[in-house]
């Protein structure tokens, strides 16, 4: 589950996504996106690394639970 965190900026509260800062390889070139979970095929929040040749190119929401279309149990 993707969480929103309240942060104060310039005297106002804004909500920012609790997103990863780096991919598993340490690159900080993540782009947020949505896609299908490779296990259960349900929509999931993901982040794609834009670093050239990165083997850890996609990072999925680490709190995602596989309940979806394949009738998987937790």
Secondary structure as UniProt FT lines:
FT   STRAND          4..9
FT   TURN            10..11
FT   STRAND          12..17
FT   TURN            24..25
FT   STRAND          30..36
FT   TURN            38..40
FT   STRAND          43..49
FT   TURN            52..53
FT   STRAND          58..60
FT   TURN            62..63
FT   TURN            69..70
//
